[in-house]
Amino acid sequence: MIATCGPAALPLAHTLVQKRAEPLLLFVEGAAGEGKSHLLQEVADLADAAEKTCLWWRCGTGGGPSPEDEHRRTPALWLVEDVHRADEDELRRLRRVLEVLEPGSAAAVTYRPEELPVPALPLGGPPMTYPSRMTVLRYRLAPWNEERVRQAAVQALGEDWTPEALRRLYERTGGVPRVVVDLLAALRERRPAFTGTAAEVEAAGTPARLAELVLSRTYALSPADRPVVWAAAVLGRPAGRDELIAVSGLGAVRGNTALLRALEGAALAELGEDRYGFAVPLEAPAVRASLPGPVRQDLHGRAAGVLSRGQPVAWDAVAGHRRAAGDSRRWLQAVEKAAESAAAASRHQHAVRLLEQTLATPGLPPQARARLAPLLARSAVTGLRSDQTVEVLTQIVRDSSLPSSVRGELRLDLGLMLGNQTGQYAEGWQALEIAAAELREVRPDLAARAMAALSSPYWPGDSVEVHRGWLCDALDAADASGDDATRTAVLANRVTLATHCAEPDAWELVKELPRETTDPACARQAARGLCNAADAAVWLGLHERAEDLLAEGRDLSARSGAPYIEHNALGAQLLQAWWTGQWPGLAKRCEDFVATTADMPGIASDAYIVRGLLALAQGDWGEAASWLSQRGTSGTESLPVPLAATAAGALIRLALARQELEAAAEQARAAWAVVAGKGVWSWAAELAPWAVEALTRAGESATAHAMVQDFARGLDRGDAPAARAALTWSRAVLAETGAPAREGRDGLLRAAELYREAAAAYARLPRPYAQALAAEGAARCVLAAHTEAGPGPVAEGADMSAPAGTESSRTSVLSAVTELESCAQRFTGLGAVWDAARTRTLLRTRQPAKKGRPPGRPSHADELSPREAEVAQLAASGLTNREIAATLHLSPRTVEQHIARAMRKTGALSRRGLASRPGGGSSDSERPFVRQGQPSRHGEEELGS
């Protein structure tokens, strides 16, 4: 049961029942369904609770009070319902009662203002003779606002509503409580079950109660007056008097009379200055459905004629009326004008929806398809993805009757959509190659666009030299076209290639993009160039420059109406936040972005990758693998090359952590082949260190050396600071894990120095997570070089209190320990649970024992020990016992015992429950960050797993 009177009316109910010395008369007005009866029932319930005498008077039903009640002189609460239905005799009786209300009495009188015999006089005339001490109030019930409608919708049908569905529910019901409740009831009973979409709300129709009300009011009018109501139903929106009369087909005098009578009978309502229509929008379809077909067609025809004479012309509405009138030829003309108008106003998604619906119409003439399909393609490329658009264009380009220039134009836009919005790169590349050939002679401007698209280095497959070849062809074709928008489009692609390849003149080219152009087509292409340059700056590690370009590109995208470009910039912002350490709330931002762009893999991929990287750092390895593989929506081989390389680097790191060396090496070889084949070496930054480690640990040091040499040659002298830091890191990995055994300590110290150089380079960018990882590597190598154990992992409990060698060695060890402690704190601050736990484990195995500590293990009673806290938090984050053991250098059996003790001490019922249980043993500054309530990788994992 949903309450139909809002909280604002409840104080009135309390006012009516409270004790008072003077009589109170409250007039409550509200349209049908706004909650008058519900309010009176609330008052009656409160009166019963207060043991106050309550007398009901339901007007027009013969259910009024008895003569004794009418003449009673003791305090009472009168509830008078629907006074608009009272006849003259009943009004006289009611007036007599209200005029002599005793002190302590109160009355609430409800009515529909639109149905009063005399407007604004609920008790008729002449004026009432109110007692001098009576308080007289008037209260107007109002429809629910949008938030109240949302609350009712969630209460009735749960949370699974799209924002558009909730908006349509509010708009169609006008917020009238009774209508909202009835429509929600209809949606609850629909089969198949309601899924929360706007289309389902649209299809629900008019609730029976509302339809009966509006039809009874309409057909209470004389036949001569009804056409003005029919006209309002056909127009389906508030309209001016002259417009309504023109559509009705009545003359000016007769139409004006009909409108007055419709207003008097509440069939129509006055909705603003010279605006008339239905009080509830859902009334219009009920009246429209009641009309005979020929009458309805004539009304639609007149509506189209009236609207086509307006300024500006509402071509969308004209098209709808032409089609409903059966005028197919002029319908298609109006659709074309509506689409052109929407595109000119940068409302591309609107144009796409209109054209998709039109082109999907069976039996559409070929000439119409040839005119409308290019409009659809142009808007679809600029807007967001639509599966239906791809299907429609795929069918149309197969039509051999289309002129080759039209087919080539459609194939160009289809290729762009396949590559950019749907991530079908191979199919998109093939379509663009064919389009370039089809258009080269007949439309050099469009041929230049196809060639420029083929110059984009993001596409998997061909090398950067192939893209440079296409760019040269595009520049020649653009010059031959003489078209500014085409030249700007090719310049945007030239900027994209130059910035990602870190060419010396790249940022000078960015300055050539026409930011102040007044041509919307040029502005969209300039916005694309800015956003692509910003994306390149993010990958290169030029984060300050990226921030400025992202702001500029997003602003120009929004102003020029290019949502696809704007969403690309939003994806780049997620990468920027990841690398610069802006992690709070980032996981939620990624998940929200995926939900918004889930049907656009090319855009959503940034969010998938960042979310996977976060999960890996936080120790949720199962989630990490799922996000990095795009949750099965597409394979990493179909990702843009930089994202594929980044995902591969993370997956290699995950395999190394799990000691799956052969799998890690195999993935490293495959991913490196893709990057090397492309030749954009700045994109190897997130892959190279992990690929080198995988190959050296698998015994393929020669291959790892060749990788590093290729990486260095590929970077040459380009301005790619992130890649140069990664190159130094990769050399450090070679020195640490790939050096010949005879180099031993010298190799480790050289590796430590390289790690420090890498950490300093990352600090300058800044990239705090990579900086901490590199600093951890430096400390690890120093400790390995200056302890008796030498390089390699050390078993827990080994005595590292006496480092080998001189006082200098001891100083180095202490310095490395301090650096590790700093790394652990930085990892914890970022939220990198896994890294923080691993670093603290290294500290325990390598740092000198504290003096003065009594022998044996410290007692922690019912609090968690530091080790138990680490194990518990890694278990809560999703790692299995075996994975925790590998991270902390423990045996799986020891991990199992730690988890059992942690669950006993905290009272947790599952591994997941350990995330939110208070623990002990480590200070807040030492305790790794854990996301609250995050499910484990295997759900409620058994202790022995």
N, C-alpha and C positions, 0 to 999 in steps of 0.2 A: 504494500500500500504506500503510495507516494502522497505526502501532504501537498494540497493544492493552494494553500494560502501561505504567503511568504512570512518570514520572521518580523518584517516591519509592521504587520497587522496584529501581531500577538499582544503588544502593549494595550491596544484598544480593547481587546477582550478583557484584560485585567481591569482596565478603567471602568468598564460597564458593571463589573460585579463587586467592586469595592464599595464600602460604606461611604455615604455622602449625605449632607444635609439638604442639598438642592437637587431637584430633578434634573436628569440628563437625557437629551435626545440626540442620537447620533444617526445621521444619514450616511449610508454606505452605498456608493454607486460603483458599478463595474459591469463591463460587457459580459456577454454570455461566456461562461467558462473561466472567469477570472477568480473564482473562489469565494463568492458571497455566501453560498450555503455552507461551505466548509467553515468559514469564519463564525457564522452563527452557531454551528455545532460546537466549535471550540468554546464559545461563550457559555452555551448551555452546560457543557461539561464542567467548566469552572464554577458556574452557579450551583450545580449539584454538589460539588466539593465544598462550597462555602455555605451550603444549606440555605440558599436563597431561592425564593419562589420564582419560577420561570414559566412564562406563558407564551406559547407559540401562536402566531397568527399567519397562516399561509394564504396569501391573497389569491383570489380567482379560482379557488378549489372548493369553496363551500366549507372549508375547514377552519373557519374563524372561531373566536372565543365564544363562550356561552354568554347570555345576557348578564348573568351574575358576575362573570369575570369582567365584562365591559364596564360595569358600574362599581367594581371593587375600589375601596379607598385605602387599602393597606399597601405598604411598599411592595413593589414587584418589579421583575425584569421582563419587559416585553420584547419578544423577538419577532419582528414583522418581516416576512419574506416575500419578495417579488411584488412590490406594491405597484409596479407597472401593469400588472394583470388585474388590478382591482377595478370594478365598475364604479359608477357614481355613488350608488347607495353604500357600497363597502367603504369608499373613501370618506363619506360623511360620518359613518360610524367610527372609522379609525381616527379622524380628526377630533371627534368628541372625546375619545379616550386620551389622545396625546395632549389635548389642551388642558386637561385637569390632572396631569401626572402629579402624584403626591410627593412630598419631600422624601428622599431616600429611594425613589423609584428611578428607573432608567428604561430607555427604549432604543433598540437598534432597528432601523428601517432600511432594507436593501432593495435595490431596483437596478434595472438596466437603463441607463440614460438614453440609449438609442431608441427605446420602445415606449418612452413616456408619451401619453396623449398630448400633454403640453410641455414642450421642451423646458428643462431646468426647473420644473415645478412637480416634484414627486407626489405631492398631495393635492395637486390641482389648485384651482382658484375658488373663492377669493383668498387673499393672504390669511395665513393662520394667525390665531390669537394666542400667542405663547404667554405663559405665566411670566411675570417680570423677573423672577429668580431662576428661571429655567436656563440651563446651559445648552446651547444648540451648536452642534459641530457637524461638519461634512468631511467625509473621508473618501478618497478615490482609490480604489484598488487598481493596481497596475500589472501589466504582464511581467513575467520573469525576465531578468537579464540573462545574458549569454552564460555567465558562470552558473547561475541557478539551474538553467536548462542542462548544462553539462553534469551537474551533480545528480539531477534526476535521471539522466541517461545512464550514468555509471551505476547508480543504485538499482536501476531496473535491469540492465543488461551487461554489467561488468565494465572493465577498463578497456576492452578491445575496440575502441572507437578511433577512427582516423580524425585528425583535426578538421578535414573537409566535411566529413559526415556530421560532426557536431555542429559545424557552422550551418550546414544545410538544414539540420533539425531545427535550429533556432530561427533561421530565416523563414522556413515554410510554415512553421506554427505561429510565428509572430510572438513567441514566448507566452501565449495564452495557456495557463496551467492545465485546464481540462483537455485542450487539444494535444498538448505535449504528452500527457498521461495516456490518452487514447492512442496516439501514434506509437508510443513505446510499447503499448500492449499489442498492437498489430505486428510490430517488428518482433516481439518476443514469440509470437505464435507462427511466424512465417516458416515455411519449409522450402528449401533447406535452411538450416539454422542461420541466424543473422551473424555476419562476420565483421560488422562495423564499418562498412563502406558507404560513401555518399550515394553510389548508384542504388543501393538497397533502400536508403531513405527516400530517394526519388521515386522508386518503384512501389513504395508502400501505399501510395494513393491518399485519398481524403478519408479520415475516420468517419464511420457511419453517422455518428451523432452530429458532427459538424456538417456533413453533406445534407442531412435531413433539415437542419436549421436553415442553411442558406437557400436550399431549393424551396422550402416552404415560404420563405420571405420573397423569393423571386416570383413564384407563381401565385402569390397573393396579390401581386400587381395586375392591373388590367393588361390584356394582350398587347394593347397599343403602347404600353410603357416598358414592356420587358426588353425590347431590343437594346436599350441603353445599358442594362445589366449584362446582356449577352456581349455587347461590345467590350465592356470591362473585362469579362471573362476571357475573351479572345486576345485582348492586349496583354493580360496577365501581369499588369504593373500599374501603379498609380498614373493617371492620365489627366490632362486638362479637360475642361468642359467642352471646348470646341472639338478637340480630338475625339472624345467619346461620342459626341453627337454625329460627327462625320462618319465614324466607323459604324455607328448604329444604322445609318441610312435614313434617319428621321430628319426632317427639316429643322431649322434653327428654333422656331417657336415651339413646335411639337416636341423636339428633343429636350429643350430646356424644361418643359413641363414634366416630361418623363423622368429627367434627372432629379427634379425636386421630389417627385413622388417616390422614387427609389430611395432617396435619402430619408424621407419621412417614414417609410416602411422598413428602414434598416437593412434593405437589400444591398445598398452601397453605403460607404462611410466617407466622410470628408477627412482626408489624410494630410492636408497641408493647404497652403494657399493655392487655390485653383488646381488641386490635386484630389482626384476621387478614385475610389476602387474598393476592394474588399478589405474588411478589417483584419482578416486572417488570409494570408496568401494562398493557403490550401483550399479556400473556397472557390477560387477561379477554376481549377480543373474539374471540380464537381459540376459547376454550371456548364462548362464547356462540353463535358461528356453528355449532358442532357440534351444537347442541341441536335436536330436532324442534320445529316451530312450536307445537303445542299445549302442550308442556312449557314452552317459553320463555314463552308467554303466561300460563300459570298462575303461574310464578315471578314475572313482572312484576306480576301482580295482587296476589300476597301482599306483594311489596316495597312497592307503593303503600300497601297497608293498614298495614304496619308503620311506614313513614315518616310517614304522616299522623297517627299517634298520638304522634309525638315532640314535644318542646318545646325550641326553637321548631320549627315545621314547616318542612321544606325543600321548599317548594312547587314549586320548579323540578324537583327530582328526582321528586316525586310526579307532576307533569305528564308527565314523560318516561315513567315507568312506566305511568301510566294509558293513554297513547297506545299504547305497545308491547303492552299487554294487550288493546287493541281496545275500550276503554271510552271512547267519544268524548265522551259527555255530561260525565262526571266529569273527563276530560282538559281540556276547555275551562274548567270551573270552577277547576281547579288552575292553569291558565295565568293566569286573571284574578287569582287570589290571589297568584300568584308576581309578576306585574307590579306589583300594588299594593304588595306588600312591598318590591320593589326600588326603586320610586319613593319610598316612604316613607323608605328608607335612602339616598336620593340616588344610587342606582346606575342612573341614567337610561339610560346606553348599554346596560346589560344588559337593562333592560325593553324598550328599542327592538328589540334583536335578537330577543328571545323573541316579541314581538308581531308583528314583521314576518314571521317564519317561520310563525306561526300564521295570520295573516290571508292569507298567500299560499297557504294550503291550498285546493285545489279543492273546491267543494261545501260550503263552510262555511255553516251556517244563517244567514239574515239577522239573527235575534235575537242570535246570537253576534257577528256583525260590528258590530252597533249597540252592544254592550257593550264590545267590545275596542278598536274604532277610536279612541274618545276617549282611552283610556289611552295608546295609541301616540302620538297627537298631542301630548298634554301632556308626555310624556317626551321626545319628539323636539325640541320647541321649546326645552326646557331643556338638552338634551345637544348633541352635535355633529351635523353634517349626515349624513344617510343618503339617497342617491339612491333607494333602494328605498322608504323611508318616503314620500318625495314622490310616487312612482308609486302606491303603495298608497292614499294619501289622495286623490289625484286621481281614482282609479277609484271610491273609496267615495262621495265627495261627489256623484257623478253618479247614485247610486242613489236614485231617486224614492220608494222604499218606506221610506226612513229617515224618522223624525220630523224635522220642520223644526228643532227645537231641537238635535238631535244633528247634523244636517247643518250647521247654523250654527256649532256648536262646532268641528267638524272643519274647516270652511272658515276659521275664525279661525286655527287653528294652522297650517293649510296656508299661509295668507297670510303668517304670521310666518316660516315656514321659507323660503318663496320669496324674501322680502325680505331676511331677515337672513343665512341660511346659504348660499343659492344665488345671491344677487345678481340674481334675476329681479324687479326692482322693479315693472315695469309689471304683471306677472301677480299679484304679491303685493298691490299696491295695489287691483287690481280685486277680488281675493278678499276683502280686508278690508272694502271698501265693501259688498259683498253680505252679508258676515257681520254687519256692524253693523246692516243693515236687517232681516235674518232674526232677530236676537237681541234687538232693541230692546224688544219687548213681553214675550217669554217668559223671557229671561235678561238682565236689565239689567247684572248683574255682568260677563258675557262681552261684552255690547255695549260696555260701558265700556272693556274691554281692547282691542277692535277699534278704537274711536275713538282711544284713547290711542296705539296703534301708528300710526294715520294722522296723528298730530300730530308724528311724528318728522321733524325737518328734513333728515335725511341723504338722504331719498328724492329722486332727481332729478325735476324736473317742476314741481310746484305751488309757489307762492310761500309765504313764511313766514306770510302772513296766512291762507292756507287752513289751514295746520297749527294756527295759533292758534284758528281756528274749531272744528276737531275737538277741540282740547284743552278748550275750554269745554264742548262736548257731553259729553266724557268725564268731566269733573269733576261735572257734573249727574248723569250715569248712575251714577257711583261712589257719590255721596251717596245716591242712591235705592236702591242695592243693599244698603247696610248691611254690606258685607263688607270686613274690614280688609285682606286681601290685594289686593283690587281697588283700594282707596284707595291702598295703597302703590304698586301698579303705575302708577296714574295720576300719583301724586306723582313717581315716577321719570321719567316722560315730561315732566312739567312742569319738573323740574330740568334735563333734557336741553335743552329748548328755551330756558329762561332763561339757562343758562350759555353756550351757544354764541352766543346773541344779546347776551351781555354786559349783561343787564338789571340794574338797580341792586340788586334784592333777590335775585339769583340765589344767592349763597353763603349767605344766610340760609335759603333753601329747602333747601339741601343739609343743613343742620343738623337739619332735620325728619325726615330718613330714619331709620327705626327700626333702628339698628344692633344693639341688645341684644335684639331680639325672639326669642322661643322658637319662633315659628311658622315652619317651614321655607319656606313659600310667601312670607311677608312678608320673610324674610331674603333670599331670592333676588331679590326685586324691589328691596330696599334695596341689595343688591350691584350690581344693574344700574344704579341711580341713581348710586351712588358711582363706578363705572367710567366711566359716560358723563360725569359731571362731571370726572373726571380727564382724559378725552380732550379735553373742552372746554378745560380749563386748559392742556393741552399746546399746542393750536392757538392759544390766546390769548397764550401766552408767559408764563404764570404757572407757571414750572417748579418752584419749591419747593412750591407748593400741589399741583401735579400729582403730585409724588413722594409726598407724604403720602397723597393720595387713592388713588393706584394701589396702594400697600401695603395700605391699609385695604380697598379694594374687592376685591383679589385674595384677601386672607385670608377675607373674608366669603363670596366666591364658592366658595372651596375648602370652607369649613365647611358651606355650605348645599347643596353638590353641584350646582353650576351651571358645568360645563366650558365651555359656549359663552361665558358672560360672562367667565370667567377668561381664555380665549383672546383675547377682545377687548381685555382689559387688557394682555396680552402684546404685542399689536400696537401699542397706544399707547406702550408702553415703547420700542419700536424708534424711533418718531417722536421721543420724548423724547431718546433717545441721539443721534440724528442732529442735532437742533437744538442740543443742549448740547455738541456736539463730542466725545462719547464714541465715537470711531470705531474704535479698535483692536478687531478681532474682530467688528465690526458686520456686515460683509458675510457672514461665515459664519453669524452668528445669523439674518440674513434668509433665507439659503438653507435653513437647517435649518427655520425656521418655515414657509417655503413648502412644503417637503417634508412637514411634519406636517399642514398645513392646505390642501393643494393642491386638495382637492375642496370647499373652502368659500371661494369667491371673496370674499365679504363680509369674511371675517377675513383671508385671505391678502393682500389688497390693500395693507395697510399695509407689509408686508414687501417686496412688489414695488416699491412707490414708493420706499422708502428705499434699496433695493438699486440702483435706477435713478439716484437722486440721487448716490449714492456713485460709481457708474460714470462719471457725467458729470464730477464733480469730479476724478476720477482720470484723465480723458482717454480713457476707453474708450467712445467715442461709439456704436459699434455695439451694445455691450452695454447702454448706457444706453437707447437707443431700444427695445430688446427688452424690458428690464425695465419701463420706463415704460408700455409697451403691454400689460403683464401677460403677456408672452410668448405672445400670441395666445389666451389663455384667455377673454378678454372684452375688449370695447372700453372706452375711457376714458369713453364716454358712459353706460355702465352702472355706473360707479363712484359711490360716495357723493360728494356735491358737493365737500366739502373736498379729498378725494383727487384728484378729477378736475381741480380748479383747480390743485393743486400739480403734478400730472403735466403739465398744459398749460403752466404756467410754465416747467418744465424743458425741455419740447420746443420751446417758443418760443426759449429761450436757445440751444438746440442749433442751431436753424435760423438764428439770428442769427450764431452762430459760423461757420456754413458759408456765410454771405453769401446765404442764401435769404430775402430780405427780404419778397417777396410771400407766400410760404408762412407766414412768421412772423406777418405782419400778419393774414392770413386766420384763422390759428389763434387769435390774440389776440382778434379780434372775436367768434368763435364761443364761446370759453371765457368771455369777459366777459359775453356774453348769458346764459349759464347762471347765473353767480353773481348778476348783477343781477336775473334773473328769480326766483331763490330769495330774495334779500334778506337773507341772513345775511352781512353785510359783513366780519366778521372772517375769513371764509374766502377773501377776496381777497388776503390778505397775501403768499402765495407766487406769485401771478399778476401783481399790479398792476405792479411795477417792470419786468418783462420785457415785458408787454403794452404799456405806455406806450413803452418803447424801440422795440419793433417798429413801432408805428404812427408815431412821429415819424420814424424812419429811412426809413419807406416814404412819407413826405410827408403823413401824415394828422395833423398836429399838433392841429387843431381837435378831432378825435375823441379824441385822447389827453388834451387839456385837459378835455373833458367827462367822461372816465373818472375823472380825478383829483377833479373836483368831486363826482361821484356817490359816490365812495369816501369823501370827507370828510363829506358829508351823511349817508351811511349809518352811519358810525361814531358820529356824534353825540357823546354824552358817556360812552359805555360804557367799561368797564375792559378794554381790549383792547390791551395794550402792544405786542405783535408787529405787529398791524395798523397801529398809529399809527406805529411805526418804518418800516413798509413805505410808508405814506402819505408820510412825509418823504422816503424814498428815491425814490418816484415823482415827487415835486415836483423833487427834484434832477435826475432824468433829464430832465424837461421843461426845466429851466433849462439843462442841458448840451446837449441835442440838439434841443430844440424851440424854443429862443429865436430871435427874428428875427436875421438876420445883423448888423443895426446895433448890437445889444446887445453882441456880441463878447465882449471881455474882462470887462465887468461881469457878463454872464450867466454866464460860466464861474466867476467868483469867487463869485457868489451860489449857483451849483450846488455849489461846493466847500463852502461853509458848510452847505448843506442835507445834503450827504453826511456832514459831520462830525457834525451833529445825529443823523442816522440811526445812524452808527457808535456814538455814545455811548449811544443808546437800546438798541441791540442788546447793547452791553457790559453794560448793567444787567440784562438778562433772565436769564442770559446766553445769547447765540447767537454763538459765536466766528466761525463761517464767514461769516455775514451781516455781522458786524462788520468782518471783514477785507475783504469785497467792497465795503462802503460806504467804508471808509477808503481803499481803492485808488482808488475813484471820486473822492474828495476830492483825493488827490495828483495824479491824472491831470488834473483840471481846473486845479489850480494850475500845474502844469507847462505846460499848453497856454496858460494866460493870460499867463505870464511868459517865454515864449520867443519868439524872432523868428518861429518857424514858425507860432505861433498854434495854434488848435484843430485837432484832427484827427490822424490817424496820421502819423508821421514815418518816412521811409525809413531803413533801416539805414545807418550810416556818416555820417549828417548831423551836423554839428558843433553841439552844443548847449552848448558850453563857455562861451558868452558870453550869458547871459540879458539880455533887453532891459530897459531902464529903470534904476531906482535901486538903491542898496544894499539897500533894503527888498525889492525884487524878488529880488535874489540870495539874501537870507535866506529868502524864501518858497520859492524853488526848492530850496535845500539842505534846508529842513524837509520839503518834499514828497518829496525823494529818501530822506531818513531814514525817512519814513513808509512809502514803497514797500518799502524794505529790510525793515522790520518786518513788512509784509504778506506778503512772500515767505517770511520765516521762519515766520510763522503758518500759511500755506498748506502749507508743507513739513511742519510739525509735525502738521498734521491728516492729511496724505496726499493733499492736493489737487494732484496732479501738473500738471494742465493750468493751474490758476490760478497756481501757482508759476512755471511756465515763461512764462506771459503777462506776469506782473509783472516778471520779470527782463528780459524783452525790452523792456518799457517803460523800465526803469532804464537799459539800454544806450543806448537811443535818446534819452534825455532828460538823463541825468546828465552833469556836466562831465567832460572827459577828465582822467585822473590825470596829475599833473605828473611829469616825469622819465622818462616812458615813452619808449623809443626808437621811432623811426618804423617803420611797417610792422607786419605781424601778428607776434605772438609765436610762437616755435617750440615745438611740443608733442611733437615726435619721435613716439614710439610711444604716447604717452598721449593720451586724448581731450581736446580743447579744451573749455572751458565750453559753447560753442555746440553742438559735436558731442555732448556728454553730454546736453544738453537735447533735441536732435533724436532721439538714440537712445532716450531714455526715453519720449518721446512716441510714437515708432514702436512700441516694445515694448508700450505700453499699448493700442495698437489704432488710432491715428489714421492716416489715409492721408497721402500726401505733400501733397496739396492742403490737407487739414485742418491739418497741421503748418505749412504755409506761411501760412495765414490766421492762425493763433495767434501765430506768431513774426515776422510781417511780412517774410517771405522769399519768394523765388520758388520754385515747385515744383522747378525745376532745381537751385537751391542746396540745397534739402532733400535731393534725390537724391544730390548729391555728399557732403553731410555723412554720410548713412547709409552710403554706400559706404566712406568712410574709417573710420567707426566699426566696421563689420563687419570691415574689414581689420585694424584695430588690435587688436580684441578677439578675433578668431578666431571670431566668431559665424557660424553657418551660415544663420541666418534672422533676420528682424526680431524675432520672438519671443525668439530667443536673446539679444538685446541686453539683456534684462531682468536676466539673472543673470550678465553678464560684468563683470569689474572694469574701471573706466574711470578716467580722470584728468582733470585740468584744473580741477575745482571741488572745494572742500572738502566734507566730509561735511555740514557745516551748511548749505551752499548747494545741495547736490545734491537735486533733487526726489525724493520718495518714489515707488518703483515696486513694485507687487505682483509677487512672484517667479513666473515661469512662467506668466503670464496670457496666453492666446491673443490674437492680434491680431484685429482686426475681420474681416479677410478671410483669416485663416489665414496661410500662408507667402506673404506678399505680395511680388511682384516689385519690384525696385528702380525700375523705370520706371513703376510704376502711379501 
